[in-house]
Amino acid sequence: MKSVAPADLIRHFRTTSDWLLGAIIDQSVDCIKLIALDGTLEYVNRAGRRARGIDEFTDVSGTAWWSLWPPESQELVRDSVRRAAAGEAVRFEAPWPTLEGEAHWWDVTVGPVRNPDGEMRGLVSIAREITAIVTARETAKAMAAEMAHRLRNAYTVTSALLSAAARGDPAREQFAREVSQQFMHLGAAQALMLSNGGGTTSLEALLTELTRGFAHDSAPIRIGELADVELDDRKVQPLALTIGELCANSAKYGAIGHGGHIAISATREGPRLAILWSETSEKPVENIERAGGKGFALIRRVLAAQQGAIEIGWREDGLDATITMSVD
């Protein structure tokens, strides 16, 4: 395979420094291409030629860049040329099979090239193979889906066993229902985390997922302005339990069960996240002793482990709860 730049590229590399730059580019492991504004190829470095099995650049000189891609990717590549020619920096991922037909994935950037006067003279594309990254990502997604499925099954089986063991004893049946509800909230939160590959999830996505099964026409749950916060698994689990307990409490005693509305908002100051749950119920509050009940006692312990707390203020028509937690 020849690596000497063809003579028609002299217009790109005229001076000694240009030729030195050309030699450096030719040694790059990335596929680097100079592209005319109409999308035709003007230069391909050694790595780019090797990736496509091109012996001489003259074999593809003047060829439309997108025509070298598989049919399913050509419109994506053509669109990237149009956008880059309009002055935009473009990035995309697409498969580009080897000569043997094996699928390889590439991370591609395309952007304008301007002369010292700012005049656009063409485009440059840099592509890096990311087949291993894409394969790992797809494997992680498949594993996450399997884990979510197994977790749902585990929570369902455990809830069923608890219900069976408690049958016939009202106190135990109530306990089994409460535990099953907590499993439901944990399951929803875990499924959300796993759908993101076990990374982080936004506060907005978490709150939406945890509350959507409780809201109804006579008791809407309005999620207002929220701090832009990404939460890892250590923060998701205590928040899932806390919001789940507030929802369950509301379903038994407050707005969700008797009509009303709930508003949720969140602010952040430095490392501290504060979530405000403001609930207004159509049924007057008759007993506030449950603020110190077993459910909230457990929540306080869980939050304390994450340098957090919950404060509850009762009103005649509902409650205001403030959940605080360190998110650093």
C-alpha positions as CSV (number, residue, x, y, z in Angstrom):
1,M,0.0,0.0,0.0
2,K,1.5,3.3,-1.0
3,S,1.4,6.2,1.4
4,V,3.0,9.0,-0.7
5,A,0.5,11.9,-1.3
6,P,-0.4,12.3,-4.9
7,A,0.8,15.2,-7.0
8,D,-2.6,16.9,-7.1
9,L,-2.4,17.5,-3.4
10,I,0.6,19.9,-3.8
11,R,-2.0,22.8,-3.8
12,H,-2.7,21.8,-0.2
13,F,0.9,21.4,0.9
14,R,3.0,24.0,-0.8
15,T,5.7,25.0,1.7
16,T,8.1,22.9,3.8
17,S,6.0,23.5,6.9
18,D,2.9,22.4,4.9
19,W,4.6,19.2,3.9
20,L,5.7,18.6,7.5
21,L,2.1,19.1,8.6
22,G,1.0,16.7,5.9
23,A,3.5,14.1,7.1
24,I,2.2,14.4,10.7
25,I,-1.4,14.1,9.5
26,D,-0.5,11.0,7.5
27,Q,0.9,9.4,10.7
28,S,-2.4,9.9,12.6
29,V,-4.4,6.9,13.5
30,D,-7.6,8.9,12.9
31,C,-9.1,9.0,9.5
32,I,-8.6,12.6,8.3
33,K,-10.2,13.9,5.1
34,L,-10.3,17.3,3.3
35,I,-13.6,17.7,1.6
36,A,-14.7,20.3,-0.9
37,L,-17.8,22.4,-0.1
38,D,-19.8,20.2,-2.6
39,G,-18.9,17.1,-0.6
40,T,-16.2,15.7,-2.9
41,L,-13.0,14.3,-1.5
42,E,-9.8,16.3,-1.8
43,Y,-7.5,14.5,0.5
44,V,-7.5,11.3,2.6
45,N,-4.7,10.5,5.0
46,R,-3.0,7.1,5.3
47,A,-5.3,5.8,8.1
48,G,-8.4,6.8,6.1
49,R,-7.1,5.1,2.9
50,R,-6.2,1.9,4.9
51,A,-9.6,1.8,6.5
52,R,-11.2,1.6,3.1
53,G,-8.6,-0.4,1.3
54,I,-7.6,2.5,-1.0
55,D,-4.2,2.1,-2.5
56,E,-4.0,5.5,-4.3
57,F,-6.0,8.6,-3.3
58,T,-6.5,9.2,-7.0
59,D,-8.9,6.2,-7.0
60,V,-11.4,8.3,-5.0
61,S,-10.3,11.9,-5.7
62,G,-13.3,13.9,-6.6
63,T,-15.7,11.2,-5.3
64,A,-18.7,12.3,-3.2
65,W,-17.7,11.4,0.3
66,W,-21.2,10.0,1.2
67,S,-21.0,7.6,-1.7
68,L,-18.3,5.6,0.1
69,W,-20.7,4.9,3.0
70,P,-23.3,2.1,3.1
71,P,-26.7,3.2,1.8
72,E,-28.3,3.4,5.2
73,S,-25.7,6.1,6.3
74,Q,-25.4,8.1,3.1
75,E,-28.2,10.7,3.9
76,L,-26.7,11.2,7.4
77,V,-23.3,11.9,5.9
78,R,-24.8,14.1,3.1
79,D,-26.6,16.1,5.7
80,S,-23.5,16.6,7.8
81,V,-21.8,18.1,4.7
82,R,-24.7,20.5,4.1
83,R,-24.6,21.6,7.7
84,A,-20.8,21.9,7.9
85,A,-20.8,23.9,4.6
86,A,-23.2,26.3,6.3
87,G,-20.6,26.9,9.1
88,E,-21.8,24.3,11.7
89,A,-19.5,21.9,13.5
90,V,-21.2,18.5,13.1
91,R,-20.7,15.2,14.9
92,F,-22.3,11.8,14.3
93,E,-21.9,8.1,14.8
94,A,-22.4,5.6,12.0
95,P,-21.4,2.1,10.9
96,W,-18.9,1.8,8.1
97,P,-18.3,-1.9,7.3
98,T,-14.9,-3.3,6.4
99,L,-14.2,-4.7,3.0
100,E,-15.1,-8.1,4.4
101,G,-18.5,-6.8,5.4
102,E,-17.8,-6.7,9.2
103,A,-19.7,-3.8,10.9
104,H,-17.4,-1.2,12.3
105,W,-18.6,2.0,14.0
106,W,-17.1,5.4,13.7
107,D,-17.3,8.7,15.6
108,V,-17.1,11.4,13.0
109,T,-16.7,15.1,13.2
110,V,-17.1,17.5,10.2
111,G,-16.4,21.2,10.3
112,P,-15.5,24.1,8.1
113,V,-11.9,25.1,7.1
114,R,-11.3,28.8,6.7
115,N,-8.3,30.8,5.4
116,P,-6.7,33.6,7.5
117,D,-9.2,36.0,6.0
118,G,-12.1,33.9,7.4
119,E,-13.2,32.7,4.0
120,M,-14.5,29.2,4.0
121,R,-12.3,27.0,1.7
122,G,-13.6,23.5,2.4
123,L,-14.4,21.0,5.1
124,V,-12.3,18.7,7.3
125,S,-13.6,15.4,8.7
126,I,-11.9,13.4,11.5
127,A,-13.2,9.9,12.1
128,R,-12.2,7.5,14.9
129,E,-13.2,3.9,15.2
130,I,-15.4,3.2,18.2
131,T,-16.6,-0.3,17.5
132,A,-15.4,-1.6,20.9
133,I,-17.2,1.3,22.7
134,V,-20.5,0.8,20.8
135,T,-20.3,-3.0,21.4
136,A,-19.7,-2.4,25.2
137,R,-22.6,0.2,25.2
138,E,-25.0,-2.2,23.6
139,T,-23.9,-5.0,25.9
140,A,-24.5,-2.8,28.9
141,K,-28.0,-1.9,27.6
142,A,-28.9,-5.6,27.2
143,M,-27.5,-6.4,30.7
144,A,-29.5,-3.4,32.1
145,A,-32.7,-4.7,30.6
146,E,-32.1,-8.1,32.0
147,M,-31.3,-6.7,35.4
148,A,-34.5,-4.6,35.4
149,H,-36.5,-7.7,34.5
150,R,-34.9,-9.8,37.3
151,L,-35.4,-7.0,39.8
152,R,-39.1,-6.7,38.9
153,N,-39.5,-10.4,39.3
154,A,-37.6,-10.4,42.6
155,Y,-39.8,-7.6,44.0
156,T,-43.0,-9.3,42.8
157,V,-42.1,-12.6,44.3
158,T,-41.1,-11.1,47.6
159,S,-44.3,-9.1,47.8
160,A,-46.3,-12.2,47.0
161,L,-44.5,-14.2,49.7
162,L,-45.1,-11.4,52.2
163,S,-48.8,-11.2,51.4
164,A,-49.2,-15.0,51.7
165,A,-47.4,-15.1,55.0
166,A,-49.5,-12.2,56.4
167,R,-52.9,-13.5,55.2
168,G,-55.5,-13.7,57.9
169,D,-53.8,-11.2,60.3
170,P,-54.9,-7.6,59.6
171,A,-51.9,-6.0,61.2
172,R,-49.5,-8.2,59.2
173,E,-51.5,-7.7,56.0
174,Q,-51.2,-3.9,56.4
175,F,-47.4,-4.3,57.0
176,A,-47.1,-6.5,53.9
177,R,-49.0,-3.9,51.8
178,E,-46.7,-1.1,53.0
179,V,-43.5,-3.1,52.3
180,S,-44.8,-4.1,48.9
181,Q,-45.4,-0.4,48.1
182,Q,-41.8,0.4,49.1
183,F,-40.6,-2.4,46.8
184,M,-42.7,-0.8,44.0
185,H,-41.0,2.6,44.5
186,L,-37.5,1.0,44.7
187,G,-38.3,-1.0,41.6
188,A,-39.3,2.1,39.6
189,A,-36.2,3.9,40.7
190,Q,-33.9,1.0,39.9
191,A,-35.5,0.4,36.5
192,L,-34.9,4.1,35.7
193,M,-31.2,3.8,36.8
194,L,-30.7,0.6,34.8
195,S,-32.3,2.1,31.7
196,N,-29.4,4.7,31.8
197,G,-26.8,1.9,32.0
198,G,-26.4,2.2,35.8
199,G,-25.0,5.7,35.5
200,T,-27.0,8.8,36.7
201,T,-30.5,10.0,36.3
202,S,-32.0,13.5,36.5
203,L,-34.0,14.6,39.4
204,E,-36.9,15.5,37.1
205,A,-36.9,12.0,35.5
206,L,-36.8,10.4,39.0
207,L,-39.7,12.5,40.4
208,T,-41.8,12.0,37.3
209,E,-41.3,8.2,37.4
210,L,-42.0,7.9,41.2
211,T,-45.2,10.0,41.2
212,R,-46.9,9.2,37.9
213,G,-48.7,6.1,39.3
214,F,-50.3,8.2,42.0
215,A,-51.5,11.3,40.3
216,H,-55.1,11.5,39.0
217,D,-57.7,14.1,38.0
218,S,-58.9,14.8,41.5
219,A,-55.4,14.9,42.9
220,P,-52.9,16.2,40.4
221,I,-49.2,16.2,41.2
222,R,-47.5,19.2,39.7
223,I,-43.7,19.1,39.3
224,G,-42.6,22.7,39.2
225,E,-39.2,24.3,38.9
226,L,-36.4,21.9,39.7
227,A,-32.7,22.3,40.1
228,D,-30.7,20.7,37.3
229,V,-29.2,17.7,39.3
230,E,-27.9,14.3,38.1
231,L,-28.3,11.6,40.8
232,D,-26.3,8.4,41.2
233,D,-27.6,5.2,42.7
234,R,-26.6,6.2,46.3
235,K,-28.9,9.3,46.1
236,V,-31.7,7.7,44.0
237,Q,-32.6,5.0,46.5
238,P,-33.2,7.2,49.6
239,L,-35.1,9.7,47.5
240,A,-37.2,6.9,46.0
241,L,-38.1,5.6,49.5
242,T,-38.9,9.2,50.7
243,I,-41.1,10.2,47.8
244,G,-42.7,6.8,48.0
245,E,-43.5,7.2,51.6
246,L,-45.0,10.7,51.0
247,C,-47.1,9.3,48.2
248,A,-48.3,6.3,50.3
249,N,-49.1,8.7,53.2
250,S,-51.0,10.9,50.9
251,A,-53.0,8.0,49.4
252,K,-54.1,6.9,52.9
253,Y,-54.6,10.2,54.6
254,G,-54.2,13.1,52.2
255,A,-54.7,14.6,48.8
256,I,-54.2,11.5,46.7
257,G,-56.8,9.6,48.7
258,H,-59.3,12.3,49.4
259,G,-58.8,14.9,46.7
260,G,-56.6,18.0,46.5
261,H,-53.3,18.7,44.9
262,I,-49.5,18.3,45.4
263,A,-46.8,20.6,44.2
264,I,-43.1,19.6,44.1
265,S,-40.1,21.9,43.5
266,A,-36.4,21.7,44.2
267,T,-33.5,24.1,44.6
268,R,-29.8,23.7,45.1
269,E,-27.3,25.7,47.1
270,G,-23.8,24.5,46.7
271,P,-23.8,20.8,47.5
272,R,-27.2,20.8,49.2
273,L,-30.4,19.8,47.4
274,A,-33.7,20.8,48.9
275,I,-37.0,19.3,47.6
276,L,-40.2,20.8,48.7
277,W,-43.4,18.7,48.8
278,S,-46.4,20.9,49.4
279,E,-49.7,19.0,49.8
280,T,-53.2,20.5,50.1
281,S,-56.0,18.0,50.9
282,E,-59.8,18.4,50.7
283,K,-60.0,16.4,53.9
284,P,-59.0,18.4,57.0
285,V,-55.9,17.1,58.9
286,E,-57.1,15.4,62.0
287,N,-54.0,13.7,63.4
288,I,-50.4,14.8,63.0
289,E,-48.9,12.1,65.3
290,R,-48.2,9.9,62.3
291,A,-45.3,12.4,61.5
292,G,-43.3,10.4,63.9
293,G,-44.6,7.0,62.7
294,K,-42.5,4.0,61.6
295,G,-42.5,5.0,58.0
296,F,-41.1,8.5,58.5
297,A,-38.8,7.2,61.2
298,L,-37.2,4.8,58.7
299,I,-37.0,7.6,56.0
300,R,-35.1,9.8,58.5
301,R,-32.6,7.1,59.1
302,V,-32.1,6.4,55.4
303,L,-31.7,10.1,54.6
304,A,-29.3,10.6,57.5
305,A,-27.0,8.0,56.0
306,Q,-26.7,10.3,53.0
307,Q,-26.2,13.5,55.1
308,G,-29.9,14.3,54.5
309,A,-33.0,15.0,56.5
310,I,-36.8,15.5,56.2
311,E,-38.7,18.2,58.0
312,I,-42.5,18.1,58.0
313,G,-44.8,21.0,58.8
314,W,-48.5,20.2,59.2
315,R,-51.3,22.5,58.3
316,E,-55.0,22.3,58.8
317,D,-55.4,21.4,55.1
318,G,-52.2,19.4,54.4
319,L,-48.5,19.4,54.9
320,D,-45.2,20.9,53.7
321,A,-42.3,18.5,53.7
322,T,-38.7,19.6,52.9
323,I,-36.2,16.9,52.0
324,T,-32.5,17.9,52.1
325,M,-29.5,16.0,50.9
326,S,-25.9,16.4,49.9
327,V,-25.6,15.7,46.1
328,D,-21.8,16.1,45.8
